[in-house]
Amino acid sequence: MCGNLRRTSRALTQLYENALGLRATQFTILQVLSLAGEVTQNQLAEMFAMDSTTLTRTLQIMVRGGWIAERRGEDRRERRLRLAKAGEAQLNRALPVWGKVQSRLRRQQGEQAWKNLLDMTHQVTDLVTSRGDSL
């Protein structure tokens, strides 16, 4: 299953990145920050089911680009992140393109298959993140 999901992920990532003109991870971070407001880097990593340090490089690029504003939390090691005006502009530019790609895939896949795929990926993610190595 892992190999099939990774192959699918690479194909989808390439499709979206070609259409959006930005990295899929960047787009997803912009979406999450738009919806969640200010979050810590650790909270963001948990939302993505990944290690916080893995996000560091992408976040640094986005902060330098002015897409994300950051401030230190109460603990000096904590980074609090929120969407900046430039990031909001990037997201607003990309959202209609993302919507077109989503609609095209959904139409070609079929409504029930689309729903089943989303349900299955959420279930697998929840299972793995909640049980981890005990599977």
C-alpha positions in Angstrom: 0.0 0.0 0.0 2.8 2.4 0.9 4.3 2.3 -2.6 1.0 2.8 -4.3 0.1 5.8 -2.1 3.5 7.3 -2.6 3.2 6.9 -6.4 -0.2 8.5 -6.3 1.0 11.3 -4.1 3.9 12.1 -6.5 1.6 12.2 -9.5 -1.0 14.4 -7.7 1.7 16.7 -6.4 3.1 17.2 -9.9 -0.3 17.9 -11.3 -1.1 20.5 -8.6 2.3 22.2 -8.6 2.3 22.6 -12.4 -1.1 24.2 -12.2 -0.6 26.3 -9.1 2.9 27.6 -9.9 4.0 27.0 -6.3 4.9 23.9 -4.2 2.0 21.8 -2.9 3.3 22.0 0.6 3.4 25.8 0.4 -0.2 25.9 -0.9 -1.4 23.6 1.9 0.4 25.6 4.6 -1.2 28.8 3.3 -4.6 27.1 3.3 -4.2 25.8 6.9 -3.0 29.1 8.2 -5.9 30.9 6.5 -8.3 28.5 8.3 -6.5 28.1 11.6 -5.2 31.5 12.3 -2.0 31.7 14.4 -0.5 28.3 15.3 2.8 27.0 16.6 5.2 25.2 14.3 4.5 22.0 16.3 0.8 22.4 15.9 1.2 22.8 12.2 3.5 19.7 12.0 0.8 17.7 13.8 -1.8 18.8 11.3 0.4 17.5 8.6 1.3 14.3 10.4 5.0 15.2 10.1 8.0 16.1 12.3 8.3 19.8 13.1 11.9 20.0 11.9 10.8 18.7 8.5 8.7 21.9 8.0 11.5 24.2 8.9 13.0 24.7 5.5 9.7 25.4 3.8 8.6 27.7 6.5 11.9 29.7 6.3 11.4 30.2 2.6 7.8 31.3 3.1 8.8 33.7 5.9 11.6 35.2 3.8 9.0 35.6 0.9 6.7 37.5 3.3 4.0 34.9 3.0 4.1 33.9 6.7 4.6 36.2 9.7 6.3 34.6 12.7 6.9 35.6 16.3 8.4 33.9 19.3 6.0 32.3 21.8 6.3 32.4 25.5 9.0 29.8 25.3 11.8 31.2 23.2 12.0 27.9 21.3 8.3 28.2 20.2 7.6 29.7 16.8 4.1 31.1 16.3 3.0 31.4 12.6 0.2 33.2 10.8 -0.7 34.1 7.3 0.8 37.4 6.2 -0.8 39.8 3.6 1.5 38.5 0.8 0.6 34.9 1.7 -3.1 35.8 1.6 -2.5 37.2 -1.9 -0.7 34.1 -3.0 -3.5 31.9 -1.6 -6.2 34.0 -3.3 -4.4 33.8 -6.6 -4.0 30.0 -6.3 -7.4 29.0 -4.9 -9.4 29.3 -8.2 -6.7 27.2 -10.0 -6.8 24.6 -7.2 -10.6 24.5 -7.4 -10.4 23.8 -11.1 -8.0 21.0 -10.7 -10.1 19.6 -7.8 -13.3 19.7 -9.9 -11.6 18.1 -12.9 -10.3 15.2 -10.8 -13.5 14.8 -9.0 -15.5 14.7 -12.2 -13.2 12.2 -13.9 -13.0 10.0 -10.8 -16.7 10.0 -10.1 -18.5 11.3 -7.0 -18.6 8.0 -5.1 -15.1 7.0 -5.9 -13.9 10.5 -4.9 -15.7 10.3 -1.5 -14.4 6.7 -1.0 -10.8 7.8 -1.7 -11.0 10.8 0.7 -12.6 8.6 3.4 -9.9 5.9 3.0 -7.0 8.3 3.1 -8.4 9.9 6.3 -8.9 6.5 7.9 -5.4 5.3 7.1 -3.9 8.6 8.3 -5.8 8.5 11.6 -4.9 4.8 12.1 -1.2 5.3 11.5 -0.9 8.6 13.5 -2.9 7.2 16.5 -1.3 3.8 16.7 2.1 4.4 15.1 4.6 1.6 15.7 2.1 -0.5 17.6 0.4 -1.6 14.3 
